[in-house]
């Protein structure tokens, strides 16, 4: 029998130290397509990621190497970022049909056909392709919206009623987006330009005081999450690392991965100190342990 307690793995009654910041395979190669993204962990510790076995699907990972299909998205939709709100509802960025989709907590917790409970929460034809999502404690969502062809992007706010509001246009290639644990800062990165921006955030989701947090000299940027201390964990596409950056913009650590093309990260595990990383070229998910728990575990 094996289960986690703190930073230890307990196997058949014997405690074994689990090394920190050492990546291992959680889901092996080609179980997901090269479009693997998401990822997000629900209140029960189940990990979800998009494009399991085929494009347009959502997969659920209940334990190491144990994956099944949650649903297949209709109408040619393909998911990207996934987030949960405090109530346990799932939100999926659908970059094909300019949507943010929603699956209720009740559907996820039941044996019902989840696809029957999938709804369009927000739609806007002015979106390029909603990519990554972030969420405040009050349920306000943010969506990055890149235009890969032109190396440009937009940033959207999606209110609790599903209405969408363009916060900023003419940005670089917007990709990773995250809200700080205290809900006072919004972070957005630009993949091609290799910049991470920070904004002051009020309780209505308005942004102000845009500042450059950090800029990298090589490789790309993709999904981001914060830990409970407010540090950003940034997927460095092509570099094969997760960069850990302080709220002041200092590079604290780079966690080496097995693959070179991480697309996104999510915190989970019984103590919130497991980091799951979706890996594009591998169609896999890696995992490493950290010393600090995730900052928004109920919204991961």
C-alpha angles and dihedrals in degrees: 000000000000131000139148127255116175108311094336132093112219112208119182091332096312121111117225122186112243108216115235122238094010112129121223133173114269096171117018130235122301096005085115124033122253085267090072109145140132113071119187137152123217129215091273094054095255113148119219129194135169130251102030109183091334139029115270097033134110118221129201123210113202097174140349108313093356109119133159136167118267096186147326114240116237131229095031093296118160121196129223121164121027128197137171126217124220090268092057098253116145123229122195127193107226105198096183099057099029092247143133106214127204134209116188123236089237091059093047092050095048136068091244125123098275093201089064089063097047112118137178104251096179135007132180126166090204090070116101094208120319104234121169126017135210127184139202123221089256092057100258109145132209124202129196112218116195129188099206095186093058098031090237135115151182138222123223136191118209114198128213091266092057095253114143125219127190107230099178137002132187094044126141120267098312114209126137116049131178143167120224118246091254091050091235100108133051118201123200127176133201113218102203095037091045093221131136117205129197127205132189109246130205128202092266093055096255115148131214143152098048112203135173108248100183140338126207126211099215145021126020138288126230136159124001140196133179129229123221091272091057096253116147121233105205125191106229103206112215093009094078094224142103108229115214110208127183123232086256092058100256118143102235103174145346116218111209115226130202093239129047102226114063114174104183147349139218134182122232144128126113092291097034092245099110115098117204117202125194112218117207107199092040097046084222143114123234127195136202134175124240135197092233127058123235118276100225104029096157089052098042 
